[in-house]
């Protein structure tokens, strides 16, 4: 009896020493403070675990208990260990949520945090409780196969019943964290004609305001599965281009100079960006040039196209250069 109590005391003292010295020293060497603070949070539970482990060690070496009593005490120790481990895992969920709260709130906002993060937190709680119950029932000899099958069937039904909602919510959370676009950005999805300014990023859908003053609601899962063009980030300036054809009897060098000077002086065209007039091909109607220029904002490209077309048309007209166009020869046969 004395030897068993001494053994329990030694196990307890060694465990306490390990927590105070090696374990604290190990976590202090890491780059983040997460594990340091979490260790401080669960240190009472670790000390309780050491105490219960020392008592369990002494109990196993005692021979004065009957088999039935040893079985009862063994089950009691198992339940205590399981409860202590479950409580520690519960604290880990709480601590992790509180630790990242400030970072997530600054990044995605308080409203989005309250809509998304508690959902994952509750899911973690439920999963933890289910695992603990299954382990406890299995230890006491209950058939947990039926329970696991029932849980799996419920999970499958819930998944297929809310698959779209879960996909939209998860993708919305990823969008809020990764921030491929933000409120006020002008975006366009590949394969969609509609585009506009982002006015709201929700947990299930993103709303954009189109240039014709219509609100377009796009499910977040569609955004996550599509290529996206952001016309605002990192720079709102935009390069525009169009093709123009001139007659074949025009000097190539001269026409390039006229186009570049005309476009550079047009309204909305950036003066600190290059204007290009590239001779692309010998077209059916004449020489085809691709004209490229930059504007300082993405908000209204049609205005810039209007100004550039007007400037080129006026400059070419002053030089007597005719824009190429398709002509048709109609022959009428009389019989």
ZATI-657904 format. One record per residue (C-alpha): x, z negated, y; residue in three letters. Coordinates in pm, 1 decimal. Example, Ala and Ser with C-alpha at 12.3 -4.5 7.8 and 13.67 -1.06 7.14 Angstrom:
2
+----------+----------+----------+-----+
|        X |        Z |        Y |  aa |
+----------+----------+----------+-----+
|   1230.0 |   -780.0 |   -450.0 | ALA |
|   1367.0 |   -714.0 |   -106.0 | SER |
+----------+----------+----------+-----+
This chain:
335
+----------+----------+----------+-----+
|        X |        Z |        Y |  aa |
+----------+----------+----------+-----+
|      0.0 |      0.0 |      0.0 | UNK |
|    279.4 |    -92.6 |    241.5 | UNK |
|    474.7 |    220.5 |    150.7 | UNK |
|    174.7 |    441.0 |    221.5 | UNK |
|    116.8 |    277.6 |    559.5 | UNK |
|    484.0 |    318.2 |    648.6 | UNK |
|    464.4 |    684.8 |    548.6 | UNK |
|    157.6 |    730.1 |    768.5 | UNK |
|    339.4 |    565.2 |   1058.1 | UNK |
|    643.7 |    789.8 |   1012.9 | UNK |
|    426.3 |   1103.0 |   1001.5 | UNK |
|    243.7 |    992.1 |   1314.3 | UNK |
|    563.4 |    914.4 |   1509.9 | UNK |
|    728.2 |   1239.7 |   1405.2 | UNK |
|    418.2 |   1434.2 |   1506.9 | UNK |
|    401.4 |   1263.4 |   1846.1 | UNK |
|    770.4 |   1331.5 |   1901.5 | UNK |
|    727.0 |   1698.1 |   1808.5 | UNK |
|    446.8 |   1736.9 |   2062.9 | UNK |
|    639.1 |   1563.7 |   2344.2 | UNK |
|    977.2 |   1729.0 |   2288.0 | UNK |
|   1012.6 |   2055.0 |   2091.4 | UNK |
|    661.6 |   2188.1 |   2155.5 | UNK |
|    668.6 |   2122.0 |   2532.3 | UNK |
|   1019.8 |   2262.1 |   2553.2 | UNK |
|    913.6 |   2575.3 |   2367.4 | UNK |
|    621.0 |   2655.9 |   2596.1 | UNK |
|    827.6 |   2588.4 |   2908.8 | UNK |
|   1055.1 |   2877.1 |   2812.3 | UNK |
|    777.3 |   3134.0 |   2832.6 | UNK |
|    726.5 |   3344.2 |   3145.1 | UNK |
|    363.4 |   3248.2 |   3202.3 | UNK |
|    209.9 |   2911.4 |   3283.7 | UNK |
|    -92.0 |   2979.4 |   3064.6 | UNK |
|     47.2 |   2814.1 |   2751.5 | UNK |
|    190.0 |   2520.2 |   2950.2 | UNK |
|   -144.6 |   2433.3 |   3103.4 | UNK |
|   -336.4 |   2499.3 |   2784.2 | UNK |
|   -102.3 |   2266.8 |   2593.1 | UNK |
|   -171.2 |   1998.8 |   2852.4 | UNK |
|   -543.9 |   2052.7 |   2802.7 | UNK |
|   -542.2 |   2021.3 |   2423.4 | UNK |
|   -268.8 |   1758.1 |   2396.2 | UNK |
|   -523.0 |   1478.0 |   2322.8 | UNK |
|   -664.7 |   1687.9 |   2037.9 | UNK |
|   -315.0 |   1750.6 |   1899.9 | UNK |
|   -240.6 |   1377.8 |   1904.6 | UNK |
|   -570.0 |   1311.6 |   1728.4 | UNK |
|   -480.4 |   1576.4 |   1471.2 | UNK |
|   -144.7 |   1404.4 |   1411.3 | UNK |
|   -313.9 |   1068.0 |   1371.4 | UNK |
|   -574.0 |   1199.2 |   1126.1 | UNK |
|   -303.2 |   1390.5 |    934.2 | UNK |
|    -97.7 |   1073.8 |    895.7 | UNK |
|   -400.7 |    881.4 |    766.9 | UNK |
|   -485.2 |   1165.6 |    529.8 | UNK |
|   -126.6 |   1165.2 |    398.8 | UNK |
|   -146.7 |    793.3 |    328.2 | UNK |
|   -490.9 |    828.8 |    172.2 | UNK |
|   -367.9 |   1093.4 |    -73.1 | UNK |
|    -97.6 |    858.8 |   -204.3 | UNK |
|   -328.7 |    562.6 |   -256.5 | UNK |
|   -452.9 |    505.7 |   -610.9 | UNK |
|   -691.7 |    216.9 |   -555.1 | UNK |
|   -992.1 |    441.9 |   -476.4 | UNK |
|  -1226.7 |    580.1 |   -738.4 | UNK |
|  -1258.0 |    953.9 |   -789.4 | UNK |
|  -1600.3 |    967.3 |   -626.9 | UNK |
|  -1480.3 |    775.3 |   -321.9 | UNK |
|  -1170.0 |    993.6 |   -297.6 | UNK |
|  -1394.4 |   1301.5 |   -305.6 | UNK |
|  -1617.3 |   1161.5 |    -32.0 | UNK |
|  -1322.8 |   1063.8 |    187.4 | UNK |
|  -1158.0 |   1401.0 |    126.0 | UNK |
|  -1471.6 |   1581.0 |    238.5 | UNK |
|  -1489.8 |   1352.8 |    540.7 | UNK |
|  -1132.7 |   1434.6 |    639.9 | UNK |
|  -1205.1 |   1807.1 |    595.4 | UNK |
|  -1510.8 |   1784.4 |    820.7 | UNK |
|  -1308.9 |   1597.1 |   1082.8 | UNK |
|  -1029.1 |   1856.7 |   1072.4 | UNK |
|  -1283.5 |   2139.7 |   1099.2 | UNK |
|  -1464.5 |   1975.6 |   1391.3 | UNK |
|  -1134.4 |   1911.7 |   1568.3 | UNK |
|  -1020.7 |   2271.6 |   1517.0 | UNK |
|  -1357.6 |   2408.1 |   1633.2 | UNK |
|  -1350.4 |   2190.7 |   1943.5 | UNK |
|   -994.3 |   2305.0 |   2021.0 | UNK |
|  -1096.0 |   2671.0 |   1984.0 | UNK |
|  -1397.5 |   2604.3 |   2208.4 | UNK |
|  -1162.3 |   2461.6 |   2470.6 | UNK |
|   -940.7 |   2769.6 |   2437.1 | UNK |
|  -1239.0 |   2991.7 |   2523.6 | UNK |
|  -1328.1 |   2774.2 |   2823.9 | UNK |
|   -968.8 |   2753.5 |   2943.4 | UNK |
|   -908.7 |   3128.0 |   2910.8 | UNK |
|  -1228.7 |   3204.8 |   3102.9 | UNK |
|  -1134.1 |   2962.4 |   3381.4 | UNK |
|   -773.3 |   3084.6 |   3389.3 | UNK |
|   -864.1 |   3448.1 |   3444.0 | UNK |
|  -1166.1 |   3377.5 |   3662.0 | UNK |
|   -977.8 |   3388.5 |   3992.8 | UNK |
|   -796.5 |   3709.5 |   3900.5 | UNK |
|  -1111.2 |   3883.6 |   3779.3 | UNK |
|  -1324.2 |   3769.1 |   4074.0 | UNK |
|  -1067.5 |   3906.7 |   4319.2 | UNK |
|  -1060.8 |   4235.7 |   4131.9 | UNK |
|  -1421.1 |   4298.7 |   4027.7 | UNK |
|  -1615.7 |   4060.9 |   4253.6 | UNK |
|  -1821.4 |   3748.0 |   4190.2 | UNK |
|  -2143.9 |   3931.9 |   4102.6 | UNK |
|  -1982.5 |   4155.4 |   3841.5 | UNK |
|  -1794.3 |   3858.9 |   3695.2 | UNK |
|  -2115.4 |   3660.9 |   3651.1 | UNK |
|  -2286.4 |   3962.1 |   3491.0 | UNK |
|  -2014.1 |   4057.3 |   3243.9 | UNK |
|  -1771.5 |   3776.9 |   3156.8 | UNK |
|  -2028.1 |   3509.1 |   3056.1 | UNK |
|  -2170.8 |   3761.9 |   2809.0 | UNK |
|  -1836.3 |   3788.7 |   2626.3 | UNK |
|  -1790.7 |   3412.2 |   2655.6 | UNK |
|  -2125.8 |   3341.4 |   2488.0 | UNK |
|  -2044.9 |   3593.6 |   2216.7 | UNK |
|  -1717.3 |   3409.4 |   2148.2 | UNK |
|  -1904.3 |   3076.7 |   2128.9 | UNK |
|  -2157.1 |   3215.5 |   1880.5 | UNK |
|  -1885.7 |   3373.7 |   1665.9 | UNK |
|  -1688.6 |   3047.7 |   1661.1 | UNK |
|  -1990.9 |   2840.6 |   1555.2 | UNK |
|  -2082.3 |   3090.6 |   1280.8 | UNK |
|  -1728.0 |   3086.5 |   1141.4 | UNK |
|  -1720.4 |   2705.2 |   1145.2 | UNK |
|  -2057.0 |   2679.2 |    967.8 | UNK |
|  -1954.5 |   2931.9 |    701.2 | UNK |
|  -1628.2 |   2745.2 |    636.1 | UNK |
|  -1810.9 |   2411.0 |    612.6 | UNK |
|  -2079.7 |   2540.3 |    376.2 | UNK |
|  -1824.9 |   2716.7 |    158.9 | UNK |
|  -1621.1 |   2394.7 |    127.9 | UNK |
|  -1924.1 |   2200.1 |      4.3 | UNK |
|  -2004.4 |   2461.8 |   -258.0 | UNK |
|  -2289.5 |   2645.6 |    -91.1 | UNK |
|  -2318.1 |   3018.1 |   -157.7 | UNK |
|  -2230.1 |   3174.7 |    175.7 | UNK |
|  -2252.7 |   3532.4 |     48.6 | UNK |
|  -2622.4 |   3557.9 |    131.8 | UNK |
|  -2560.0 |   3410.2 |    477.2 | UNK |
|  -2279.9 |   3657.3 |    546.6 | UNK |
|  -2494.8 |   3948.4 |    431.5 | UNK |
|  -2781.0 |   3832.6 |    653.1 | UNK |
|  -2548.9 |   3797.0 |    952.6 | UNK |
|  -2403.1 |   4142.7 |    884.0 | UNK |
|  -2750.8 |   4298.7 |    862.8 | UNK |
|  -2859.7 |   4130.6 |   1185.9 | UNK |
|  -2541.4 |   4250.5 |   1355.1 | UNK |
|  -2599.1 |   4608.3 |   1233.0 | UNK |
|  -2959.6 |   4607.0 |   1354.4 | UNK |
|  -2857.9 |   4468.0 |   1692.7 | UNK |
|  -2575.4 |   4720.3 |   1718.4 | UNK |
|  -2789.6 |   5025.2 |   1652.3 | UNK |
|  -3069.9 |   4885.8 |   1865.4 | UNK |
|  -2849.6 |   4824.9 |   2167.1 | UNK |
|  -2556.2 |   5057.4 |   2103.1 | UNK |
|  -2604.9 |   5249.6 |   2426.1 | UNK |
|  -2642.6 |   4930.6 |   2628.6 | UNK |
|  -2332.2 |   4774.0 |   2473.1 | UNK |
|  -2132.8 |   5092.5 |   2528.2 | UNK |
|  -2242.2 |   5113.6 |   2892.4 | UNK |
|  -2165.4 |   4744.5 |   2951.7 | UNK |
|  -1822.4 |   4757.2 |   2791.0 | UNK |
|  -1729.9 |   5077.6 |   2974.4 | UNK |
|  -1853.3 |   4925.8 |   3301.0 | UNK |
|  -1629.5 |   4624.2 |   3244.4 | UNK |
|  -1332.3 |   4855.8 |   3178.9 | UNK |
|  -1411.1 |   5054.6 |   3494.9 | UNK |
|  -1422.3 |   4735.7 |   3701.6 | UNK |
|  -1085.0 |   4626.3 |   3563.8 | UNK |
|   -903.3 |   4960.6 |   3560.8 | UNK |
|  -1062.5 |   5084.7 |   3886.1 | UNK |
|  -1035.5 |   5463.2 |   3842.9 | UNK |
|  -1263.5 |   5470.3 |   4148.2 | UNK |
|  -1399.0 |   5218.4 |   4395.7 | UNK |
|  -1698.0 |   5179.8 |   4623.6 | UNK |
|  -1686.3 |   5456.6 |   4884.6 | UNK |
|  -1475.1 |   5699.5 |   4678.3 | UNK |
|  -1597.7 |   6053.4 |   4634.8 | UNK |
|  -1596.9 |   6151.2 |   4267.6 | UNK |
|  -1704.6 |   6431.8 |   4041.5 | UNK |
|  -1735.3 |   6438.6 |   3663.4 | UNK |
|  -1605.8 |   6738.6 |   3473.0 | UNK |
|  -1895.5 |   6946.0 |   3346.8 | UNK |
|  -2139.4 |   6813.5 |   3606.3 | UNK |
|  -2239.0 |   7000.8 |   3918.7 | UNK |
|  -2341.5 |   6685.9 |   4103.9 | UNK |
|  -2082.2 |   6485.9 |   4293.5 | UNK |
|  -2083.8 |   6234.6 |   4575.2 | UNK |
|  -1976.6 |   5896.9 |   4712.4 | UNK |
|  -1982.2 |   5587.2 |   4492.3 | UNK |
|  -2226.0 |   5331.0 |   4633.0 | UNK |
|  -2250.9 |   5089.1 |   4339.4 | UNK |
|  -2060.6 |   5014.7 |   4018.3 | UNK |
|  -2292.2 |   4823.6 |   3787.2 | UNK |
|  -2248.0 |   4680.5 |   3440.9 | UNK |
|  -2459.8 |   4958.0 |   3287.8 | UNK |
|  -2449.8 |   5248.6 |   3534.6 | UNK |
|  -2270.6 |   5380.4 |   3841.9 | UNK |
|  -2465.9 |   5513.7 |   4138.8 | UNK |
|  -2337.1 |   5786.5 |   4366.8 | UNK |
|  -2485.9 |   5931.9 |   4683.1 | UNK |
|  -2479.8 |   6311.7 |   4675.5 | UNK |
|  -2421.6 |   6522.7 |   4988.3 | UNK |
|  -2793.9 |   6608.6 |   4996.0 | UNK |
|  -2875.2 |   6234.5 |   5028.7 | UNK |
|  -2988.5 |   6181.4 |   4670.1 | UNK |
|  -2885.7 |   5885.4 |   4454.0 | UNK |
|  -2750.9 |   5992.1 |   4115.0 | UNK |
|  -2743.4 |   5725.0 |   3841.1 | UNK |
|  -2476.2 |   5793.3 |   3577.2 | UNK |
|  -2448.2 |   5573.7 |   3263.6 | UNK |
|  -2103.9 |   5417.8 |   3241.4 | UNK |
|  -2055.3 |   5550.9 |   2887.8 | UNK |
|  -2086.4 |   5908.2 |   3022.8 | UNK |
|  -1816.5 |   5831.0 |   3278.1 | UNK |
|  -1592.2 |   5681.6 |   3011.0 | UNK |
|  -1625.1 |   5993.9 |   2793.6 | UNK |
|  -1563.4 |   6246.4 |   3074.2 | UNK |
|  -1274.1 |   6361.8 |   3286.6 | UNK |
|  -1319.8 |   6239.8 |   3641.3 | UNK |
|  -1197.2 |   6380.8 |   3970.9 | UNK |
|  -1139.1 |   6129.0 |   4251.1 | UNK |
|  -1122.2 |   6302.8 |   4589.9 | UNK |
|  -1041.2 |   5983.7 |   4780.0 | UNK |
|   -765.8 |   5807.5 |   4586.0 | UNK |
|   -475.1 |   5804.6 |   4648.3 | UNK |
|   -511.7 |   6041.5 |   4947.0 | UNK |
|   -836.7 |   6177.0 |   5096.0 | UNK |
|   -671.0 |   6503.3 |   5207.2 | UNK |
|   -774.8 |   6806.8 |   5005.9 | UNK |
|   -637.7 |   7156.9 |   4948.2 | UNK |
|   -891.0 |   7438.1 |   4965.8 | UNK |
|   -850.6 |   7801.6 |   4874.4 | UNK |
|  -1033.3 |   8133.0 |   4878.9 | UNK |
|   -961.6 |   8497.8 |   4799.4 | UNK |
|   -982.0 |   8778.8 |   5052.2 | UNK |
|   -926.9 |   9151.6 |   5006.2 | UNK |
|   -793.9 |   9405.6 |   5259.7 | UNK |
|   -755.5 |   9781.9 |   5248.1 | UNK |
|   -466.3 |   9938.7 |   5058.1 | UNK |
|   -310.7 |  10103.8 |   5364.7 | UNK |
|   -225.8 |   9762.3 |   5519.6 | UNK |
|    130.8 |   9633.5 |   5562.6 | UNK |
|    174.4 |   9342.3 |   5317.8 | UNK |
|    410.8 |   9136.6 |   5533.9 | UNK |
|    200.8 |   9185.0 |   5846.4 | UNK |
|   -126.9 |   9089.0 |   5679.7 | UNK |
|     28.7 |   8772.0 |   5535.6 | UNK |
|    147.9 |   8669.1 |   5883.5 | UNK |
|   -191.1 |   8737.3 |   6044.2 | UNK |
|   -376.9 |   8535.3 |   5781.3 | UNK |
|   -141.2 |   8236.7 |   5802.2 | UNK |
|   -153.4 |   8224.9 |   6182.8 | UNK |
|   -530.8 |   8258.4 |   6190.2 | UNK |
|   -588.1 |   7987.4 |   5928.0 | UNK |
|   -336.4 |   7748.7 |   6084.9 | UNK |
|   -528.3 |   7761.6 |   6412.8 | UNK |
|   -871.0 |   7713.3 |   6256.2 | UNK |
|  -1069.1 |   7394.2 |   6306.7 | UNK |
|  -1031.2 |   7120.1 |   6039.0 | UNK |
|   -704.1 |   7268.7 |   5904.1 | UNK |
|   -413.8 |   7023.3 |   5891.0 | UNK |
|   -118.0 |   7133.4 |   6098.9 | UNK |
|    139.1 |   6929.1 |   5908.2 | UNK |
|     58.5 |   7095.9 |   5576.3 | UNK |
|    163.2 |   7448.9 |   5478.3 | UNK |
|    -76.9 |   7741.1 |   5489.0 | UNK |
|    -22.1 |   7993.2 |   5210.0 | UNK |
|   -127.4 |   8356.6 |   5181.3 | UNK |
|    -32.3 |   8472.0 |   4832.9 | UNK |
|    -57.1 |   8836.7 |   4731.4 | UNK |
|   -232.7 |   8799.8 |   4396.7 | UNK |
|   -328.7 |   9144.6 |   4268.0 | UNK |
|   -417.0 |   9505.1 |   4329.8 | UNK |
|   -792.1 |   9476.5 |   4317.5 | UNK |
|  -1057.6 |   9742.0 |   4270.5 | UNK |
|  -1150.2 |   9717.8 |   4638.0 | UNK |
|   -805.9 |   9652.4 |   4789.9 | UNK |
|   -515.9 |   9408.7 |   4811.1 | UNK |
|   -626.3 |   9060.4 |   4710.8 | UNK |
|   -475.1 |   8755.8 |   4884.2 | UNK |
|   -530.2 |   8395.8 |   4786.1 | UNK |
|   -538.7 |   8177.0 |   5097.3 | UNK |
|   -463.9 |   7804.2 |   5066.8 | UNK |
|   -483.4 |   7533.0 |   5332.4 | UNK |
|   -526.9 |   7157.4 |   5365.5 | UNK |
|   -796.5 |   6947.8 |   5532.3 | UNK |
|   -767.0 |   6580.1 |   5624.5 | UNK |
|  -1093.2 |   6478.0 |   5460.5 | UNK |
|  -1292.1 |   6571.4 |   5154.3 | UNK |
|  -1629.1 |   6501.7 |   5316.2 | UNK |
|  -1741.5 |   6852.3 |   5409.6 | UNK |
|  -1545.8 |   7148.5 |   5264.2 | UNK |
|  -1814.4 |   7406.1 |   5362.0 | UNK |
|  -1740.8 |   7340.0 |   5731.2 | UNK |
|  -1374.4 |   7419.0 |   5673.5 | UNK |
|  -1457.4 |   7733.3 |   5476.3 | UNK |
|  -1677.5 |   7847.1 |   5764.1 | UNK |
|  -1403.4 |   7788.2 |   6023.4 | UNK |
|  -1133.7 |   7960.1 |   5816.0 | UNK |
|  -1347.7 |   8262.4 |   5733.2 | UNK |
|  -1444.9 |   8302.5 |   6097.3 | UNK |
|  -1082.2 |   8274.8 |   6214.8 | UNK |
|   -955.8 |   8530.0 |   5960.5 | UNK |
|  -1237.9 |   8772.2 |   6033.2 | UNK |
|  -1169.3 |   8758.0 |   6407.3 | UNK |
|   -790.1 |   8794.7 |   6364.9 | UNK |
|   -819.0 |   9085.9 |   6126.2 | UNK |
|  -1072.4 |   9258.0 |   6352.4 | UNK |
|   -838.9 |   9228.7 |   6653.1 | UNK |
|   -562.5 |   9397.7 |   6452.1 | UNK |
|   -794.5 |   9672.5 |   6332.5 | UNK |
|   -764.0 |   9565.0 |   5971.4 | UNK |
|  -1074.7 |   9608.8 |   5766.9 | UNK |
|  -1176.2 |   9365.3 |   5495.3 | UNK |
|  -1224.1 |   9552.9 |   5167.4 | UNK |
|  -1571.0 |   9581.0 |   5024.7 | UNK |
|  -1742.4 |   9769.7 |   4749.4 | UNK |
|  -1881.7 |  10114.3 |   4832.3 | UNK |
|  -2116.0 |  10326.0 |   4626.3 | UNK |
|  -2144.3 |  10706.5 |   4625.3 | UNK |
|  -2497.8 |  10810.3 |   4546.0 | UNK |
|  -2548.3 |  11169.3 |   4434.9 | UNK |
|  -2900.0 |  11308.0 |   4429.7 | UNK |
|  -2968.8 |  11605.1 |   4208.3 | UNK |
|  -3262.5 |  11828.4 |   4288.3 | UNK |
|  -3414.0 |  12037.5 |   4016.1 | UNK |
+----------+----------+----------+-----+
